[in-house]
Amino acid sequence: MLTHLKIKNFALIEELEASFSSGMTCITGETGAGKSILLGGLSLVLGKRADLSSLFNPTQKCVVEASFNICSYALRPLFEDLDLDYEEETVVRREILPQGKSRAFVNDTPVTLAALEELSRYLIDIHSQNDTATLLESDYQFQVLDALAKNQKPLSDYQHTLSEYKAVKKSYQQLKLDSEKAKASASLDDFLYQELLKLNLKEGLQEDLESRHNALIHVDFLQSNLAESIQLMDSESLGLVDQLLRLRSLASGLAQKSGQFSTLYERFSALFVEA
């Protein structure tokens, strides 16, 4: 139920406050008295589109604030869904700045216009003389029947149970997804394990592969040193000690790049010592 309405700097209203008690309240007046402006301000606070032309003073912001007593509306689940603080005396405020920006608050918490419009559907009904189409809407008919039957508590219990069910269902779906991911990961791990078994890995294989890899990446260097070594050994020139020294140097470079030339280096070293 609307209990209080405050309008500032809207249309022809510089500032106005009105309080409403339980029962029926009638506002009367001749044409142009401002009855429609009150409804316009109320519509604004309920999420309707703002217009700068409706500001009484275009240099100041427009503020419309409405208070609602919602203790019997069973709206706590809706507030939780919209991530809003629930209070039995809920205050909705709308501000229109001179720059054209619009802000909305529910119990001092900023909200989007979409959330405000969703909430406003349950706070108040505004009817015109031609506004009879609502009577044909099934949602509205159920609301009337529930109100007449005083179904607030069963509805609240149902909404609470439904909320718990959705939370459990979401948790179950997450667990199911995690289980599927774990199965896929286990399947991949098993496949990789079987592939490793097929390779028949042995101790020392990694060192051997690294040695071969090192030889391959220095293949140009190895070819050059081997070619020069062969040329020296085939040469008929004198100076055997110098040639052995050069051969030992070349073999040392070969052995550093690939372990398979270590024996060759040792032999050249022994020959050099004997010479």
Residue pairs with C-beta under 8 A, 6 or more apart in sequence:
1 20
1 22
1 68
1 69
1 70
2 20
2 42
2 66
2 67
2 68
2 123
2 124
3 19
3 20
3 21
3 67
3 68
3 69
3 89
4 17
4 18
4 19
4 20
4 65
4 66
4 67
5 16
5 17
5 18
5 19
5 20
5 38
5 41
5 42
5 64
5 65
5 66
5 67
6 16
6 17
6 18
6 63
6 64
6 65
6 66
7 13
7 15
7 16
7 17
7 38
7 41
7 63
7 64
7 65
8 14
8 15
8 16
8 62
8 63
8 64
9 15
9 55
9 56
9 57
9 60
9 61
9 62
9 63
10 37
10 40
10 41
10 44
10 54
10 55
10 56
10 62
10 64
11 34
11 37
11 40
11 41
11 54
11 56
12 34
12 37
12 56
13 34
13 37
13 41
13 56
14 56
14 57
16 38
18 38
27 35
27 38
28 35
29 35
39 126
40 54
41 64
42 64
42 66
42 124
42 126
43 126
44 50
44 54
44 62
44 64
44 94
44 96
45 64
45 65
45 66
45 92
45 93
45 94
46 66
46 92
46 116
46 117
46 120
46 123
46 124
46 126
47 94
47 104
47 113
47 116
47 117
47 120
50 62
50 94
50 96
50 102
52 58
52 96
52 98
52 100
54 62
54 96
55 62
55 96
55 98
56 62
58 98
59 98
60 98
61 95
61 96
61 97
61 98
62 95
62 96
63 93
63 94
63 95
64 93
64 94
65 91
65 92
65 93
65 94
66 91
66 92
66 93
67 89
67 90
67 91
67 92
68 89
68 90
68 91
68 92
68 123
68 124
69 88
69 89
70 88
70 89
70 90
70 122
70 123
71 88
72 152
73 122
73 123
73 152
74 152
74 155
74 156
74 159
75 86
75 119
75 122
76 86
76 156
77 156
77 159
77 160
77 163
78 118
78 119
78 122
79 85
79 86
79 119
80 86
80 163
82 111
82 115
82 118
82 119
84 106
84 107
84 109
84 111
84 115
84 119
85 106
85 107
85 109
87 107
90 106
90 107
90 123
91 105
91 106
91 107
91 108
92 104
92 105
92 106
92 116
92 119
92 120
92 123
93 104
93 105
93 106
93 108
94 102
94 103
94 104
94 105
94 116
95 102
95 103
95 104
95 105
96 102
97 103
102 113
103 110
104 110
104 111
104 112
104 113
104 116
105 111
106 115
106 116
106 119
111 119
125 134
127 134
134 140
135 141
145 151
146 152
146 155
211 258
211 259
211 260
212 258
214 257
214 258
215 222
215 257
215 258
215 260
218 257
218 258
221 253
221 257
222 254
222 257
222 258
222 261
225 250
225 251
225 253
225 254
226 250
226 254
228 246
228 250
229 247
229 250
229 251
232 243
232 246
232 247
233 243
233 247
235 243
237 243
240 275
241 272
241 275
244 268
244 271
244 272
244 275
245 272
247 268
247 272
248 265
248 268
248 269
248 271
248 272
251 261
251 264
251 265
251 267
251 268
251 269
252 265
254 261
254 264
254 265
255 261
255 262
255 264
255 265
